[in-house]
Amino acid sequence: MHTKTKKVLATICMGAVVLTSVPAAAMAATAVNSVSQQENETMPYMLYIQNALCDFGISGTTANVECTVTGRCSATKAKVIAELQVKNGSNWIPVKIWTNTQDSYEAYVDESHPVTQGHTYRVKATVTIWEGSQSETQYLYSSERTA
């Protein structure tokens, strides 16, 4: 009787493991991919974009802009549009726009531009990755900074 009880408990335990591991594996297959963005927020899973970053800083009266996108190794083209914006009331007005397109799995913008003291700025990045004729675009915003 003791051996039979052990077999029944082992069978129940194995069944519980199987039942709980199937949903866990399914969840892992659809896990959320962390994409670097403003303040490292977690973004939805992307098919072609593996990583994206939009950041900038202000040193004195110069804004330093850094935006990058990296696709999976099968990506055929990458594009970054970085837009330095100044706050005007509740609106954001473009000050300077940079574009970089590469026939590669990555592209980046690393630029600087003069800013006016007392004004608030941010950077908006539009990043796109292509795999053949299919593409995926993501919009990123940096933190706001005052010169």
KELOSE-958769 format. One line per field, with one value per residue: residue number from 1; x, y, z of N, C-alpha, C, O in turn. Coordinates in nm, 4 decimals, padded with zeros to 6 digits. Example, Ala and Ser with C-alpha at 12.3 -4.5 7.8 and 13.67 -1.06 7.14 Angstrom:
2
n: 1_2;
n_X: 01.3190_01.2850;
n_Y: -00.5690_-00.2250;
n_Z: 00.7800_00.7080;
ca_X: 01.2300_01.3670;
ca_Y: -00.4500_-00.1060;
ca_Z: 00.7800_00.7140;
c_X: 01.3200_01.2900;
c_Y: -00.3300_00.0030;
c_Z: 00.7800_00.7870;
o_X: 01.4236_01.3409;
o_Y: -00.3319_00.1138;
o_Z: 00.8465_00.8039;
***
This chain:
147
n: 1_2_3_4_5_6_7_8_9_10_11_12_13_14_15_16_17_18_19_20_21_22_23_24_25_26_27_28_29_30_31_32_33_34_35_36_37_38_39_40_41_42_43_44_45_46_47_48_49_50_51_52_53_54_55_56_57_58_59_60_61_62_63_64_65_66_67_68_69_70_71_72_73_74_75_76_77_78_79_80_81_82_83_84_85_86_87_88_89_90_91_92_93_94_95_96_97_98_99_100_101_102_103_104_105_106_107_108_109_110_111_112_113_114_115_116_117_118_119_120_121_122_123_124_125_126_127_128_129_130_131_132_133_134_135_136_137_138_139_140_141_142_143_144_145_146_147;
n_X: 00.0820_00.1947_00.3908_00.2252_00.0860_00.2957_00.3491_00.1096_00.1098_00.3451_00.2663_00.0588_00.2051_00.3785_00.1883_00.0929_00.3230_00.3520_00.1119_00.1436_00.3782_00.3292_00.1574_00.3466_00.5576_00.4270_00.3761_00.6380_00.7123_00.5767_00.6822_00.7402_00.9476_01.2166_01.2821_01.5179_01.4369_01.3022_01.3971_01.4315_01.1902_00.9601_00.8722_00.6306_00.6623_00.8695_00.8865_01.0947_01.2622_01.5207_01.6489_01.6241_01.7051_01.6689_01.8003_01.9210_02.1308_02.1967_02.4530_02.5618_02.4928_02.4438_02.2869_02.3138_02.2539_02.1494_02.0483_01.9563_01.9019_01.8650_01.8353_01.7281_01.9668_01.8967_01.7969_01.7580_01.7702_01.8007_01.6741_01.6934_01.5275_01.5877_01.4602_01.5074_01.3281_01.1590_00.9847_00.6815_00.4568_00.2026_00.2812_00.5129_00.7803_00.9619_01.3164_01.5582_01.6329_01.7612_01.8607_01.9371_02.0035_02.0692_02.1917_02.1775_02.1742_02.1584_02.1342_02.2233_02.2038_02.4122_02.4533_02.4968_02.3561_02.3031_02.1287_01.8809_01.9147_01.6996_01.4874_01.2860_01.3608_01.3309_01.3827_01.2530_01.2373_01.2103_01.2200_01.3055_01.3054_01.3826_01.3069_01.3658_01.0852_00.9213_00.8487_00.9068_00.8127_00.8967_00.8223_00.9997_01.0624_01.2682_01.3685_01.2576_01.4518_01.5893_01.7527;
n_Y: -00.1187_00.1230_00.1659_00.1869_00.4213_00.6046_00.5879_00.6863_00.9487_01.0420_01.0307_01.2191_01.4482_01.4668_01.5093_01.7594_01.9134_01.8941_02.0149_02.2771_02.3589_02.3761_02.6095_02.7975_02.7674_02.8475_03.1136_03.2052_03.1905_03.4006_03.6186_03.9485_04.1726_04.3593_04.6813_04.9274_05.2458_05.5662_05.6182_05.3439_05.1953_04.9193_04.7676_04.6550_04.3283_04.3133_04.2379_04.2751_04.4802_04.4809_04.6304_04.9625_05.3045_05.6248_05.9196_06.2138_06.4866_06.7991_07.0269_07.3105_07.5284_07.3442_07.0782_06.7313_06.4646_06.1280_05.8553_05.5276_05.2282_04.8810_04.5937_04.2513_03.9961_03.9232_04.1465_04.3842_04.6534_04.9669_05.2499_05.5722_05.8500_06.1387_06.3882_06.6933_06.8757_07.1710_07.2987_07.4736_07.6342_07.4090_07.2621_07.0840_07.1875_07.1304_07.1620_07.0775_06.8232_06.5026_06.2417_05.9008_05.6378_05.3000_05.0233_04.7821_04.6074_04.7937_05.1393_05.4770_05.7975_06.0475_06.3376_06.6969_07.0123_07.3652_07.5147_07.7189_07.8917_07.8413_07.7316_07.4357_07.1107_06.8132_06.4881_06.3293_06.0147_05.8302_05.5107_05.2528_04.9210_04.6970_04.3814_04.2424_04.3090_04.3634_04.5670_04.7410_04.9875_05.2125_05.4560_05.6767_05.8659_06.0984_06.1937_06.5073_06.8055_07.1000_07.3821;
n_Z: 00.0000_00.0728_-00.1268_-00.3476_-00.2893_-00.3032_-00.5776_-00.6852_-00.5822_-00.7063_-00.9740_-00.9734_-00.9061_-01.1306_-01.3283_-01.2476_-01.2865_-01.5654_-01.6492_-01.5529_-01.6784_-01.9521_-02.0019_-01.9098_-02.0920_-02.3239_-02.2594_-02.2445_-02.5107_-02.6177_-02.4962_-02.3638_-02.5258_-02.4183_-02.5066_-02.5505_-02.4586_-02.3852_-02.0612_-02.0348_-02.0703_-02.0871_-02.3859_-02.6323_-02.7867_-03.0681_-03.4138_-03.6069_-03.5136_-03.2931_-03.0979_-02.9758_-02.9258_-02.7850_-02.6958_-02.5310_-02.4284_-02.2640_-02.2768_-02.1516_-02.3971_-02.5939_-02.7525_-02.7375_-02.9357_-02.9512_-03.1224_-03.1973_-03.3899_-03.3995_-03.5858_-03.6240_-03.7198_-03.9764_-04.0942_-04.3605_-04.4087_-04.2401_-04.0650_-03.9201_-03.7990_-03.6426_-03.4422_-03.3092_-03.0783_-02.9626_-02.6830_-02.7033_-02.5446_-02.5173_-02.7274_-02.9420_-03.1281_-03.4250_-03.4360_-03.5456_-03.7819_-03.8351_-04.0540_-04.1078_-04.3150_-04.3700_-04.5590_-04.3976_-04.0798_-03.8832_-03.7794_-03.7017_-03.5348_-03.4317_-03.3177_-03.2731_-03.1684_-03.1474_-02.8692_-02.7033_-02.4009_-02.1199_-02.2559_-02.3161_-02.4261_-02.6300_-02.7826_-03.0625_-03.2040_-03.4987_-03.5874_-03.8143_-03.9335_-04.1929_-04.3341_-04.6124_-04.8071_-04.5983_-04.3138_-04.0021_-03.7742_-03.5130_-03.2631_-03.0659_-02.7681_-02.6068_-02.2716_-02.1334_-02.1421_-02.0001_-02.1212;
ca_X: 00.0000_00.2835_00.4508_00.1181_00.0608_00.4064_00.3309_-00.0029_00.1577_00.4411_00.1882_-00.0102_00.3071_00.4212_00.0769_00.0919_00.4373_00.3195_00.0047_00.1917_00.4881_00.2785_00.1276_00.4694_00.6301_00.3511_00.3999_00.7754_00.7186_00.5197_00.7321_00.7590_01.0869_01.2519_01.3463_01.5651_01.3637_01.3073_01.3997_01.4317_01.0567_00.9391_00.7889_00.5772_00.7514_00.8844_00.9270_01.2193_01.3463_01.5749_01.6828_01.6155_01.7413_01.6556_01.8435_02.0016_02.1668_02.2319_02.5720_02.5651_02.3934_02.4531_02.2150_02.3816_02.1473_02.1928_01.9372_02.0025_01.8121_01.9321_01.7429_01.7807_02.0751_01.8392_01.7476_01.8221_01.7795_01.7701_01.6607_01.6660_01.4980_01.5948_01.4053_01.5200_01.2082_01.1527_00.8484_00.6209_00.3264_00.1809_00.3226_00.6543_00.8158_01.0919_01.4280_01.6560_01.6020_01.8691_01.8179_02.0437_01.9524_02.1784_02.1582_02.2388_02.0825_02.1584_02.1576_02.2264_02.2279_02.4897_02.4731_02.4763_02.2937_02.2896_01.9967_01.8670_01.8960_01.5658_01.3887_01.2799_01.3793_01.3260_01.4115_01.1615_01.3043_01.1312_01.3157_01.2440_01.3887_01.3239_01.3542_01.3096_00.9817_00.8471_00.9152_00.8485_00.8499_00.8705_00.8413_01.0607_01.0783_01.3645_01.3234_01.2653_01.5647_01.5869_01.8871;
ca_Y: 00.0000_00.2376_00.1829_00.2312_00.5615_00.6815_00.5924_00.7763_01.0855_01.0764_01.0543_01.3482_01.5539_01.4782_01.5719_01.9012_01.9754_01.9036_02.1134_02.4126_02.3953_02.4074_02.7529_02.8757_02.7649_02.9303_03.2533_03.2378_03.2070_03.5309_03.7108_04.0871_04.2040_04.4893_04.7651_05.0493_05.3639_05.6653_05.5633_05.1979_05.1393_04.7931_04.7870_04.5297_04.2468_04.3610_04.1310_04.3027_04.5681_04.4123_04.7284_05.1011_05.3977_05.7668_05.9933_06.3322_06.5670_06.9374_07.0756_07.4543_07.5632_07.2446_06.9527_06.6154_06.3708_05.9927_05.7650_05.4106_05.1145_04.7576_04.4883_04.1152_03.9799_03.9055_04.2758_04.4267_04.7985_05.0324_05.3950_05.6530_05.9926_06.2015_06.5237_06.7764_06.9585_07.2675_07.3125_07.6051_07.6139_07.2640_07.2026_07.0579_07.2406_07.0788_07.2557_07.0177_06.6834_06.4256_06.1110_05.8092_05.5120_05.2083_04.8899_04.7019_04.5761_04.9005_05.2776_05.5644_05.9407_06.0979_06.4753_06.8036_07.1323_07.4690_07.5379_07.8466_07.8756_07.8689_07.6555_07.2924_07.0335_06.6677_06.4297_06.2259_05.9298_05.7344_05.4079_05.1504_04.8089_04.6174_04.2480_04.2329_04.4097_04.3831_04.6638_04.7680_05.1218_05.2435_05.5964_05.6898_06.0035_06.1123_06.2765_06.6519_06.8726_07.2450_07.4380;
ca_Z: 00.0000_00.0819_-00.2583_-00.4372_-00.2547_-00.3604_-00.7238_-00.7126_-00.5573_-00.8123_-01.0959_-00.9552_-00.9149_-01.2702_-01.4007_-01.2118_-01.3535_-01.7080_-01.6677_-01.5280_-01.7669_-02.0861_-02.0105_-01.8924_-02.2196_-02.4176_-02.2225_-02.2801_-02.6554_-02.6515_-02.3945_-02.4023_-02.5531_-02.3649_-02.6061_-02.4875_-02.4962_-02.2806_-01.9266_-02.0450_-02.0563_-02.1565_-02.5038_-02.6852_-02.8683_-03.2046_-03.5042_-03.6771_-03.4322_-03.1765_-02.9957_-03.0202_-02.8201_-02.8162_-02.5779_-02.5557_-02.3127_-02.2946_-02.2095_-02.1800_-02.5002_-02.7008_-02.7343_-02.7950_-02.9692_-02.9854_-03.1521_-03.2712_-03.4077_-03.4399_-03.6231_-03.6156_-03.8180_-04.1101_-04.1436_-04.4849_-04.4145_-04.1133_-04.0806_-03.8011_-03.8152_-03.5104_-03.4503_-03.1906_-03.0684_-02.8534_-02.6317_-02.7212_-02.4815_-02.5053_-02.8554_-02.9662_-03.2596_-03.4719_-03.4451_-03.6369_-03.8138_-03.8965_-04.1048_-04.1475_-04.3683_-04.4021_-04.6106_-04.2925_-03.9710_-03.7844_-03.8206_-03.5845_-03.5457_-03.3185_-03.3637_-03.1749_-03.2250_-03.0452_-02.8110_-02.6334_-02.2570_-02.0700_-02.3324_-02.2896_-02.5489_-02.6291_-02.9127_-03.1120_-03.3032_-03.5758_-03.6301_-03.8995_-03.9782_-04.3012_-04.3722_-04.7462_-04.8305_-04.4734_-04.2268_-03.8710_-03.7299_-03.3726_-03.2294_-02.9343_-02.7184_-02.4970_-02.1602_-02.1581_-02.0768_-02.0141_-02.1411;
c_X: 00.0871_00.3481_00.3473_00.0857_00.1705_00.3910_00.2189_00.0401_00.2568_00.3689_00.1165_00.0888_00.3541_00.3127_00.0705_00.2053_00.4076_00.2146_00.0517_00.3041_00.4402_00.2388_00.2520_00.5498_00.5593_00.3725_00.5408_00.7885_00.6642_00.5643_00.7494_00.9076_01.1159_01.3307_01.3910_01.4910_01.3812_01.2981_01.3919_01.2954_01.0487_00.8387_00.7353_00.6805_00.7519_00.9359_01.0657_01.3156_01.3908_01.6019_01.6716_01.6407_01.7232_01.6917_01.9160_02.0305_02.1979_02.3512_02.5882_02.4543_02.4018_02.3761_02.2931_02.2791_02.2064_02.0694_01.9909_01.8892_01.8960_01.8245_01.8044_01.8826_02.0231_01.7841_01.8266_01.8412_01.7376_01.7659_01.6276_01.6376_01.4943_01.5544_01.4200_01.4025_01.2196_01.0069_00.8031_00.4785_00.3071_00.2221_00.4734_00.6861_00.9518_01.1956_01.5278_01.6188_01.7228_01.8131_01.9404_01.9790_02.0704_02.1227_02.2270_02.1332_02.0796_02.1839_02.1576_02.2439_02.2997_02.5328_02.4580_02.4227_02.2817_02.1449_01.9993_01.8404_01.7541_01.4561_01.3991_01.2799_01.3555_01.3646_01.3059_01.2387_01.2013_01.2299_01.2421_01.3487_01.3118_01.3868_01.2888_01.2079_00.8976_00.9226_00.8381_00.9023_00.8118_00.9010_00.8905_01.0721_01.1777_01.2969_01.3349_01.3834_01.5537_01.7302_01.9154;
c_Y: 00.1261_00.2679_00.2341_00.3788_00.6509_00.6952_00.6882_00.9216_01.1302_01.1070_01.1884_01.4634_01.5753_01.5445_01.7204_01.9759_01.9960_02.0116_02.2551_02.4528_02.4316_02.5549_02.8401_02.8798_02.8507_03.0778_03.2947_03.2620_03.3415_03.6370_03.8501_04.1138_04.3441_04.5663_04.8922_05.1676_05.4633_05.5958_05.4100_05.1355_05.0069_04.8160_04.6532_04.4576_04.2971_04.2456_04.1532_04.3895_04.4926_04.5107_04.8682_05.1913_05.5398_05.8435_06.1195_06.4019_06.7078_06.9752_07.2223_07.4900_07.4682_07.1199_06.8434_06.5043_06.2358_05.9045_05.6497_05.3102_04.9976_04.6547_04.3520_04.0976_03.9596_04.0356_04.3187_04.5777_04.8558_05.1835_05.4589_05.7950_06.0500_06.3475_06.5934_06.8720_07.0527_07.2832_07.4574_07.5945_07.4658_07.1901_07.1802_07.0947_07.1835_07.1904_07.2071_06.8712_06.6213_06.2915_06.0293_05.6783_05.4261_05.0790_04.7884_04.6727_04.6852_05.0371_05.3633_05.7099_05.9812_06.2388_06.5729_06.9263_07.2367_07.4846_07.6694_07.8225_07.9162_07.7957_07.5057_07.2164_06.8852_06.6199_06.3237_06.1471_05.8396_05.6348_05.2996_05.0467_04.7355_04.4796_04.2203_04.3442_04.4367_04.4814_04.6801_04.9029_05.1399_05.3912_05.6039_05.8366_06.0030_06.1833_06.4235_06.7090_07.0232_07.2967_07.5449;
c_Z: 00.0000_-00.0536_-00.3574_-00.4121_-00.3134_-00.5113_-00.7605_-00.6921_-00.6646_-00.9422_-01.0888_-00.9684_-01.0585_-01.3541_-01.3733_-01.2808_-01.5013_-01.7316_-01.6449_-01.6220_-01.9068_-02.0954_-01.9948_-02.0219_-02.3230_-02.3875_-02.2607_-02.4295_-02.6989_-02.5524_-02.4511_-02.4144_-02.4996_-02.4702_-02.5367_-02.5447_-02.3846_-02.1458_-01.9262_-02.0177_-02.1304_-02.2680_-02.5509_-02.7717_-03.0115_-03.2912_-03.5628_-03.5956_-03.3079_-03.0635_-03.0555_-02.9006_-02.8701_-02.6901_-02.6213_-02.4241_-02.3589_-02.2094_-02.2467_-02.2770_-02.6197_-02.6631_-02.8060_-02.8105_-03.0075_-03.0009_-03.2353_-03.2863_-03.4557_-03.4697_-03.5995_-03.7279_-03.9598_-04.1682_-04.2668_-04.4937_-04.2794_-04.1354_-03.9465_-03.8460_-03.6744_-03.5241_-03.3159_-03.1891_-02.9485_-02.8123_-02.6461_-02.6688_-02.4576_-02.6331_-02.8591_-03.1105_-03.3023_-03.4839_-03.5505_-03.6572_-03.8826_-03.9406_-04.1425_-04.1897_-04.4114_-04.4603_-04.5193_-04.1863_-03.8643_-03.8482_-03.6946_-03.6255_-03.4181_-03.3573_-03.2474_-03.2467_-03.1140_-02.9981_-02.7337_-02.4853_-02.2169_-02.1449_-02.3002_-02.4212_-02.5227_-02.7686_-02.9417_-03.2172_-03.3683_-03.6319_-03.7070_-03.9362_-04.0866_-04.3028_-04.5063_-04.7669_-04.7054_-04.3850_-04.0964_-03.8251_-03.5847_-03.3502_-03.0853_-02.8972_-02.6034_-02.3802_-02.2001_-02.0793_-02.1023_-02.0216_-02.0361;
o_X: 00.0546_00.3590_00.3794_00.0606_00.1427_00.4170_00.2315_00.0102_00.2521_00.4067_00.1136_00.0602_00.3679_00.3422_00.0456_00.1868_00.4346_00.2276_00.0037_00.3240_00.5053_00.2823_00.2627_00.6043_00.6245_00.3856_00.5618_00.8683_00.7007_00.4926_00.7706_00.9848_01.0446_01.4348_01.3107_01.4842_01.4670_01.2025_01.3494_01.2864_01.1227_00.7334_00.7885_00.7740_00.6461_01.0187_01.1460_01.4372_01.3089_01.5806_01.7056_01.6026_01.7579_01.6221_01.9654_01.9640_02.2221_02.3512_02.6242_02.3361_02.3709_02.3966_02.3337_02.2240_02.3011_01.9955_02.0629_01.7946_01.9847_01.7343_01.9202_01.8843_02.0989_01.7305_01.9466_01.9191_01.6502_01.8435_01.5459_01.7146_01.4072_01.6080_01.3529_01.3787_01.2808_00.9171_00.8736_00.3890_00.3854_00.2004_00.5503_00.6270_01.0471_01.1668_01.5753_01.5784_01.7795_01.7278_02.0354_01.9085_02.1606_02.0185_02.3208_02.0167_02.0072_02.2453_02.0986_02.2918_02.2526_02.6360_02.4128_02.4404_02.2533_02.0510_02.1056_01.7542_01.6966_01.3412_01.5052_01.2091_01.3595_01.3777_01.2740_01.2981_01.1164_01.3142_01.1315_01.4637_01.1912_01.5059_01.1726_01.2398_00.8113_01.0456_00.7227_01.0220_00.7091_00.9937_00.8310_01.0893_01.1719_01.1822_01.4120_01.4114_01.5145_01.8161_02.0233;
o_Y: 00.2244_00.3846_00.3168_00.4530_00.7585_00.8018_00.7638_01.0077_01.2449_01.2000_01.2629_01.5638_01.6892_01.6265_01.7996_02.0880_02.1028_02.0912_02.3464_02.5723_02.5113_02.6219_02.9447_02.9843_02.9196_03.1586_03.4076_03.3460_03.3918_03.7340_03.8677_04.0815_04.4384_04.5199_04.9582_05.1858_05.4456_05.5229_05.3518_05.0335_04.9847_04.8762_04.5486_04.5191_04.3209_04.1658_04.0601_04.3742_04.4467_04.4786_04.8896_05.1591_05.5715_05.8339_06.1298_06.3793_06.7325_06.9584_07.2547_07.4829_07.5063_07.0626_06.8602_06.4554_06.2286_05.8817_05.6713_05.3072_05.0119_04.6318_04.3408_04.1769_03.9772_04.0359_04.2932_04.6256_04.8009_05.2382_05.4081_05.8535_06.0141_06.4208_06.5572_06.9424_07.0195_07.2811_07.5508_07.5505_07.4033_07.0695_07.2471_07.0405_07.1875_07.2986_07.2847_06.8029_06.6786_06.2340_06.0810_05.6149_05.4732_05.0305_04.7192_04.7094_04.6727_05.0488_05.3261_05.7411_05.9519_06.2575_06.5366_06.9431_07.2020_07.4698_07.7234_07.7425_08.0106_07.7976_07.4558_07.2521_06.8388_06.6998_06.2402_06.2049_05.7806_05.6697_05.2595_05.0789_04.7141_04.4640_04.1804_04.4613_04.5244_04.4801_04.6394_04.9299_05.0899_05.4458_05.5455_05.9220_05.9180_06.2270_06.4591_06.6676_07.0672_07.2608_07.6041;
o_Z: -00.0667_-00.0914_-00.4427_-00.5071_-00.3662_-00.5670_-00.8568_-00.7749_-00.7088_-01.0135_-01.1868_-01.0336_-01.1030_-01.4410_-01.4642_-01.3281_-01.5563_-01.8246_-01.7120_-01.6438_-01.9744_-02.1891_-02.0587_-02.0577_-02.4015_-02.4794_-02.3049_-02.4713_-02.8051_-02.5277_-02.5711_-02.3241_-02.5338_-02.5168_-02.4707_-02.6663_-02.2982_-02.1192_-01.8263_-01.9493_-02.2263_-02.2471_-02.5137_-02.8231_-03.0697_-03.2471_-03.5681_-03.6071_-03.2283_-02.9466_-03.1718_-02.7881_-02.9839_-02.5890_-02.7336_-02.3230_-02.4770_-02.0875_-02.3599_-02.2432_-02.7326_-02.5560_-02.9210_-02.7119_-03.0858_-02.9051_-03.3327_-03.2075_-03.5397_-03.3891_-03.5594_-03.8221_-04.0553_-04.2790_-04.2767_-04.5760_-04.2122_-04.2137_-03.8698_-03.9221_-03.5951_-03.6073_-03.2193_-03.2873_-02.8470_-02.8964_-02.6080_-02.7410_-02.3861_-02.6451_-02.7901_-03.2039_-03.2245_-03.5350_-03.6334_-03.5631_-03.9757_-03.8729_-04.2013_-04.1112_-04.4806_-04.4162_-04.5589_-04.2019_-03.7655_-03.9542_-03.5932_-03.7345_-03.3082_-03.4218_-03.1387_-03.3674_-02.9993_-03.0763_-02.7031_-02.4489_-02.2710_-02.1010_-02.2626_-02.5154_-02.4088_-02.8613_-02.8570_-03.3082_-03.3014_-03.7145_-03.6706_-03.9659_-04.0748_-04.2759_-04.5136_-04.7468_-04.7074_-04.3811_-04.0830_-03.8354_-03.5388_-03.4101_-02.9948_-02.9841_-02.5145_-02.3902_-02.2892_-01.9669_-02.2104_-01.9411_-02.0358;
***
